[in-house]
Amino acid sequence: MKKVILTGDRPTGRLHVGHYVGSLSERVRLQNSGDYDEIYIMIADAQALTDNAEHPEKVRQNIIQVALDYLACGIDPEKSTIFIQSMVPELTELTFYYMNLVTVARVQRNPTVKSEIKMRNFEASIPVGFFCYPISQAADITAFRATTVPVGEDQMPMIEQCKEIVHKFNSVYGETLTDPQIVLPSNKACLRLPGIDGKAKMSKSLGNCIYLSDEADVVKKKVMSMFTDPNHLRVEDPGQVEGNPVFIYLDAFCKDEYFAEFLPGYQNLDELKEHYQRGGLGDVKVKKFLNKVLEAELGPIRERRKMWEQRIPDVYDILHEGSKVAEKKAAETLNDVREAMKINYFDGDFALN
């Protein structure tokens, strides 16, 4: 069996550092590992329309922003197929068939759907398309016969629901769909990066993000305003590192070599944490160090993005060609699904005659 990756993002705007540590950096690592036969990275514009139906122009504009962030982070179109979801109509048909295998009650129990509905204040006015997007996501994954889905922790319930659909389809119609496996970041700090305000989740709608494309002065301003330990009022006070966003970010981004370069008084992050916990280390010093760490990580990404911004026609060509490759692959799976369901009425072994 081929080893295939499918992953992607909704084009709701520029991507932030939570996306980077949660899945983007892992995608680049897997892409460059040489361990996978095919890699598909989807810009999920159809899913974005489920809560932006009245503003399609916003989704359209954001597609290029997401593509620029992909390329800036190191996604290589020679190794990975980047495509636009709505340009692969087979995904819509697969979604329709899968809807018959899932109950309303099961979708309502999905924790990710629950939290998204609450965050968007949908309550009783949930668009049907938004409510069903876990089923759409299952179509996306299975259309490309993905064996591996590298995502953030918040997407685990979605992958579990996809696996349920795969098992249900295969039990009813015979072994047809591939059962995917989730890959989470190995660094626990990367599972869910908090916002700079200390909120549990970094979110564009909450305005607590550091974007991959933010200029250096913007990143510095955001870092210096970050929430820390509210009881660490004076430098000499003992501080808490657990749940402290500044140290969570350092856990996610810091490398030992950064200490020799930016903070030579310490050998590693453990030493810095110990000093903070016993007192005598101020938040400003730690934040300045974090800012230098982030600049070391984000600076090259920012420069690559600026380079691609000068080549927008090439970016569109990458998306166009990738979408054609993706549609061909999805069409093969859809044909297998129709055959398994015995609804390929005019061709194949079950044609009407």
C-alpha positions, 0 to 999 in steps of 0.5 A, spaced: 500 500 500 502 506 498 503 511 504 499 517 502 498 524 506 492 528 506 492 535 510 490 542 509 487 548 512 481 553 511 483 559 508 480 564 513 486 568 513 494 568 514 496 562 518 499 563 525 505 560 529 499 555 532 498 553 525 506 552 524 508 548 530 501 544 530 502 542 523 506 546 518 513 544 520 511 537 521 508 537 514 515 539 511 518 534 515 514 529 513 515 531 506 522 532 506 523 525 509 522 521 503 518 516 506 511 518 503 509 516 496 504 522 495 502 528 499 496 532 498 495 539 501 488 542 501 486 549 501 479 548 504 475 553 501 468 549 500 469 548 508 470 556 509 464 557 505 460 554 510 460 560 515 462 565 510 457 563 505 455 571 504 462 573 503 465 568 498 470 574 496 473 574 503 475 566 502 477 567 495 482 573 497 485 568 503 486 562 498 492 566 496 494 568 503 494 561 505 498 558 499 503 564 500 504 561 507 505 554 505 510 556 500 514 560 505 514 555 510 517 550 505 512 546 502 515 544 495 510 543 489 515 538 486 514 534 492 507 536 495 500 537 491 497 543 493 490 544 491 483 548 492 478 543 495 472 546 490 476 545 484 475 537 486 468 536 485 468 529 486 469 531 494 462 533 494 459 527 491 463 523 496 460 527 502 453 526 499 454 518 499 457 518 506 452 523 509 447 516 509 452 513 514 452 518 519 446 520 524 445 527 526 446 525 533 453 523 532 455 529 528 452 533 534 457 529 539 463 531 535 467 535 540 470 539 535 463 541 532 461 543 539 466 548 540 466 551 533 459 552 534 459 555 541 465 560 538 461 562 532 455 563 536 451 559 531 447 555 537 440 554 533 442 557 527 447 552 524 448 552 517 447 545 514 454 545 511 457 547 517 454 542 521 456 537 516 463 539 515 466 533 519 463 528 513 466 533 508 473 532 511 472 524 511 471 525 504 477 529 503 481 524 507 478 518 503 478 521 496 486 521 496 486 514 500 490 518 505 494 513 510 497 519 514 493 525 516 498 530 520 494 535 524 493 539 531 490 536 537 484 539 536 482 535 530 483 528 533 475 528 534 474 529 526 479 524 524 476 519 529 469 520 525 472 519 519 475 512 521 468 511 523 465 512 516 471 508 513 469 502 517 461 503 516 462 504 509 467 498 508 462 493 512 456 495 508 459 495 501 466 491 502 473 493 503 474 500 499 476 505 503 483 506 506 483 507 514 487 513 516 492 514 522 493 521 525 500 524 526 500 529 532 506 533 533 511 530 538 513 536 542 507 536 547 507 544 547 506 544 539 499 540 540 495 547 542 499 553 542 495 558 547 494 565 544 498 571 547 493 573 551 493 566 555 487 564 552 486 556 551 487 557 543 490 561 538 485 564 534 484 569 529 477 571 531 480 572 538 485 577 535 491 573 539 495 571 534 502 571 532 502 571 524 507 567 520 508 574 516 508 579 521 514 584 521 519 583 526 517 589 530 510 587 530 512 580 533 516 584 538 510 588 540 506 582 541 511 578 545 512 584 549 505 584 551 504 577 552 500 574 558 505 571 563 504 568 571 500 574 574 503 572 581 510 574 578 509 581 580 517 583 582 523 580 579 525 577 585 518 573 586 518 566 584 514 564 578 510 559 575 512 556 568 506 551 567 501 554 563 505 560 562 504 562 555 511 565 554 514 558 556 510 554 552 512 558 546 519 557 548 518 549 549 515 549 542 520 554 538 527 554 543 533 550 541 539 549 545 543 553 540 539 559 541 542 560 548 549 561 546 547 566 541 542 570 545 542 568 552 549 565 554 548 565 561 544 559 561 545 552 557 538 550 556 531 551 557 531 547 563 536 552 567 532 558 565 525 555 567 529 553 574 531 560 575 524 563 573 521 558 578 526 560 584 525 568 583 530 573 580 528 573 573 524 578 570 518 577 565 522 582 560 528 578 560 525 572 558 520 575 553 526 579 550 529 572 549 523 569 546 522 575 541 529 573 538 528 566 538 521 567 534 525 572 529 530 566 528 525 561 526 520 566 523 525 571 519 527 566 514 519 564 513 518 572 512 523 573 507 521 567 503 514 569 503 516 576 500 519 572 494 513 568 493 509 575 493 513 577 487 511 571 483 503 571 484 502 568 477 507 562 479 503 561 485 496 561 481 499 556 476 502 551 482 494 551 485 491 550 478 496 544 476 495 541 483 488 541 483 488 538 476 492 532 479 488 532 485 481 531 481 484 525 477 486 522 484 479 523 487 476 521 481 479 514 481 476 513 488 469 516 486 469 510 481 471 505 486 466 507 491 460 507 485 462 500 483 462 498 491 455 501 492 453 498 485 451 505 482 456 505 476 450 504 472 453 505 465 460 502 466 464 497 470 461 490 472 455 492 475 452 496 468 445 496 466 444 491 460 
